Amino acid sequence: MTQRPAAAGRCRMDGTCCMTNLTSHDALVVVDVQRDFLPGGALGIQDGDKIVPILAGYVAQFHARGLPIFITRDWHPPDHCSFRDQGGPWPVHCIAGSPGSLPPPNFQPPVSAVTIYKAIDQDKEAYSTLQGTPLDRHLRALKVRRLFIGGLATDYCVLNTVKDALGLGYDVCVLMDGIKAVNLHPDDGRNAEEAMLHLGAVPVRLESLAV
C-alpha cells in the first residue's frame, strides 16, 4: 500500500494533535464496543472500559452536528472459524445476539447511528469493518470523504479498518484517546498506532475537535 501524506495543518511533526474542524463530508466509525471486549468479557481488553466515555463524547459531537455515525459489531455464529475450537486464535466471543455481543449500558448511540455487523460467516474472518460489509456503500452514498475511526482493538479491527479505508481512498483520522489494544505481544498496540500514522492516518483527540 502506498504511504499517504498526513492532512496538512491537522497534526504536528511529533504526532501530537492540533485542532480539527468537522465538515459535512466526515463520518464517525466506532469499532466493536461490545461487552465481550471489555474487562470481564470473554476477550476482555485491559482498560478497554476507559475509552467508552471518550467514544461516547465523539458520538455526541458528531450527533450534535448531524454527521453520520456508524457502530460496528462482531456478530459471530457459534462455530466461527476464529474460535479456538475451530482452529482459530481466539476464545468464543460475540456470538450473534448474546449478551457479550451487545454494547455496555454506558454506550448507547443515538437511533440515527447505523450498526454494521461483521464476521458473520462461519468460514470467514473479518477484522476490518469494510470487509464483507455494506459500510463502504453507505459512505459513498452519503458522500463521505473522511473517517474518524476508534474503538477496539487497536492492533486488530481498528488497524485493519484504517488500512482498508485508506486503501479505498478515504482520509482517515485515528481517535488516539479512543482506542485500546489486545497486546498479545507487549508492543502490538504501539506498533499498530505507528503503522496507521505511517500510512497517512492523522491522530486526533476529543479535545482537538473544534466546537
N, C-alpha and C positions, 0 to 999 in steps of 0.2 A: 504494500500500500504506500502511496506517495505521501511524504510528510506535507502537511498543510500549515501555512503560517498562521500564527495566532492573530485574532482580530485586533486591529490597531486600536490603541487607547483603552483597552479593557483589562490589561494586566501589566504589571511591571516586569522588568527583566528577571527579577529574583523570584517570580512566580506568585507574589502576593497580589491581592485583588484590588482593583480600582472600581469606581462607581460604574454601574451598568444600567443603561436605560432600556426598559422593556418596550417592545414595539408590537404592532398588530400582526407581525409575522413570527411571533415567538410562541412556543408551547412548552409546557412542563411535562416531564415524564418521570414518575416516581416508581421505582422498580422494587417489586416484591417486598413490600412492608407487610409481612404476614407473621402470624404468631409462631409458626414453626421456626422462623429465622431469628426470633428474639430470645433473650436469655430464658432458659427453662423449656424452650421448644425442642422439637425433635432434632433440629440442626441449628441450635441457638448460636448466634454470633455475639461474642463478647462485646458488651457496651452497645449492642445494636439498638437497645431501647432508648439510648441517649439522643439519637438523631431523630426520633419520631416527632417530638415537639418542634424541632427545627424544620423538618419537612412539612409539618402542618403549617408553619409560618410561610413557607414558599407557596403552599396551596392557597393560603389566604391572600397573598399578594397577587397571584395570578387570577384568582376568582374575583377579586375586587376590580381588576382591570378588564374582566370579561374575556380573558385569554384561555385557550384550550388547555385542559388538564387531562392527562392520561395516567391511569393507575394500572400497573401490570401485576399479574399474579401467576406464579407457578400453579398448575392445575393438573396434577398428575393422575393417571389411572393407577390402581393398586399394584400393578405389576410393571411399573415404568422401568425402562432399561437403565436408568441412572441409579437404581436401588441396589444395594449390596446383594440382596437375594437373587437379583437378576444379573449379577456380574459387574454392576456399576460401582462407583466410588462412595456413594452416599447412603446414609440411613434413610429409611422410609420417611417421607416428609411431604407436606402439602398435597395430600390426597384430595382430589376434587370434592368440594363441599364439606370437608371435615373441619372441625374447629381450628385445627392448625393451619388451614389454608386461608383463614379469614384475617382481616386486619385487627389490630388490637383496639380496645374501646376508645383510646385517646387519639385514634387516627381515623376520622370519619369524613372523607372528602365530600364535597357538595354533590347533589344529584346530577349536576351537569357534567361531572367528570365521567370520562369513558373508561371502562375497565377492559383491559386487553388480557386474554388468557393465553398462556404459552406452555410449551412442552406437554401438550395434551395427548399426543400419540404415544402408544406404548413403546414403539421401537425407535423413537427419535428424541435425542437430547436437544435442548434449545436454551442455551444460556442467554442469547440475545433476544430482546423483546421485539426485534424486527425479523426474526427468523420464523417463518411459517405462520405469521400473524397478519391481520389487516392493518397494522399500525401505519405503515408507510402510505397506504391508500388513504387513510383518514387524513394524514398530514398533508398529502398532496392536494386533496380536495379542499382543505382549509387554507391552502397557500402558505403553509408554514415553511420558514426558511432556517430558523434557528431553534435548537432544542436545548432546554435546561434539564440535565439528567442527574438524578441522585437516587439513593436507596441502597438496597442490599443485593448482593455483596460486591464491594469494590473490585475484588480480584476475579470475579466470575461474571455475573449477569450485568453489572454496571459496565465493566471493561468491555465486554463483547457488544453490548448495546452501543456504546460510544464508538467502537471500531466500525460497526455496521452503519451507524448514522453518518459518520464521516465519509465512509465509502460510497454512500448514496448521495453525497453532495450537500448534506446539511452542515451548517455551522453548529458547533456544539459548545456549550458551557457545562462544566462539571461542578456540581454543588459540593465543594470541598468540605463544608461543615455538615453535609447531609449524606455521607457515605461511611460505611464500615466494612472491614474485610474479614473473611473467614480466617486467613492466615494459617493455612495448613503448614506453610513454612513461614518463619518469622518475618521475612521481608516481602511477602507476596503483595500485601496491600500497598506498601510504598512503591514497589516496582510497577504495580498496575497504575498508580497515580502518575508516575514518571512517564510510563508508556502513553497514557492518554494525552498528556500535555505535549509530549514529543510529536505525536501525530497531528497536533494542531488544536486540540480542545483547549478552551480558555477556563482558568479557575475563577470561580465566583463564590461569594459567601452571602448569606442572607442580608447582612447589613450593607452589602455593596449594591443592592438593588435600589436605584434611585426612586424616591417616592414622589 
